[in-house]
Amino acid sequence: MERAEIVALISLLVSILLIVKLIRMQASINELRYDVARLEGRPEAYSLSKQAAEAPVYANPQYPLELAPELEQRLQLLLASGKKVEAIKQLKDATGLSLKAAKDYVDAMRNR
């Protein structure tokens, strides 16, 4: 193998490694953007339906468990139809609560 071919192969490998690193960095940037949007309470950050994304998630963002009426109504409907796990998942996705906190909140809703 000639010296030029070796240099070309090394350049190719370095280019591939840099592309992989760039893709990973872009994924991290996207995650950070999502986290910032979620912390700022912007509805587009939540992985809900398009209709739900247009509605506010919190009635008062300073108190995360004071849910918007639309979200609370959707959770009540899920509970009424026996879909407790789905209600927990939607609450967790919409508010960023931990799994345990979301479960405790949904359990408290069921006991009201």
Secondary structure, DSSP 8 states (H G I E B T S, - for coil): --HHHHHHHHHHHHHHHHHHHHHHHHHHHHHHHHHHHHHTT-GGGS-S-HHHHHS-SBSSTTSTTSB-HHHHHHHHHHHHTT-HHHHHHHHHHHH---HHHHHHHHHHHHT-
